[in-house]
Amino acid sequence: MLSRALAVVTAVLAGLLAGGMALIEVVLVPFWRGAPPAEFRDWFAAHSGRIRAVMVPLGAGAGVAATASALAHVAEGSKGAPASVAAAGATAGVVGITAAVNERANR
């Protein structure tokens, strides 16, 4: 039954992470594209820490929860184990790409 609780936590955290990413895409990216380069750099330098302070814990939490959920499902021999392992892999992919690509570009 631990696997069920972890699956719920994973779904909530991954949903919040996806919502945060969608908010950035729908609200911030159009604003950034419309700003002159110098103004954008100033704005981003002043506010990127706030975005990071929300998104990094969500990504890390979703990654940890998804991994724990997958391990619990596999250990229990649950029929949901393949889906849970796939969710953990997908979450790891999002976190990995963000860390390797987006964070570098943000600096």
N, C-alpha and C positions, 0 to 999 in steps of 0.2 A: 504494500500500500504506500510505501515511501515513494515508489516510482510515480504514482498518481499525483501526489503532492508536488513532487519536483517537476512533473510535466506541466502542472498549472502555473507554477512559478516561472518556468521557462516561457510559457505562452504569454504571460503578462509582461515579463521583461523584454522579450523579443518584440512584442507588439508595441511597447513604449519606445523601444529603439527604432523600430520602423516608422512610428509616428514622428519621432524627432527628426529622422532623416527626410521624411516627406515634408515636414514643416520647413526645413532648411531649403529644400528644392522649390517649394511653392512660394515661400515668402522671401527668404534671404537671397537666393541666387538671382531672381529678377532685379532686386535692389542693387546687388553687387554689379550686375552687368550694366545697369543704368548709370552707375557712378563713374565719374572721371577716375583714371588710374590712381592719381595721388590721393584723392579723397577716399577711394576704396582702401588703399593701403593704410591710411590713418584710421579709418573705421575698424578695419580688421585687426590692426594692432591693439586697438583699445578694447575690443569686444570678443576676440577669439577665445580668450581664456574662459569666458562665461559659457560659451558653447561647449568647449572642451570639458568644463566642470560638470556639465550635464551628460554629455554623450559618452565620455570615457567610463564612468561608473555604470551606465546602462549597458554598454557593450561588454564590459568585463563581467558584470552580473549575469547578463544573458548567456555569455560563454560558459561561465562556471556552472550555472543552473542547467544548461543544456547538456554539458558533459556529465554532470552528476546524474541527471535524469537518464541519459543513455546508459551509463554504467549500472544504475539501479534496475532499469528495464532488462538489460542483458543478464544481470545476476539473478533476477527473479524468473527468468525464462518467459517473460511476458510476450504476448503476441504483438504488442506495440513496440517491441525492441527495434525492428528495422526502421520504423518511422522515427523513433527517438534518436537513433544513431544518425539518420539522414539529417534531422534537425540540428544535431550537434555539429555535424560537418558543415552545414550551410551557415550556421552562426559563426563557426571558426573561420569560414571563408570571408564573411563580411568583416569580422574583426581584423583578420589578417590583411585584407586589401586596404582597409582603412588605415591600419598602422603603417603598412609598407608604402602606400601610394599617397593617400590624402594627407597624412600628417607631414610627410616630406614636402608636399606641395604647399601646405599651409605655412611652413617656415620660410 
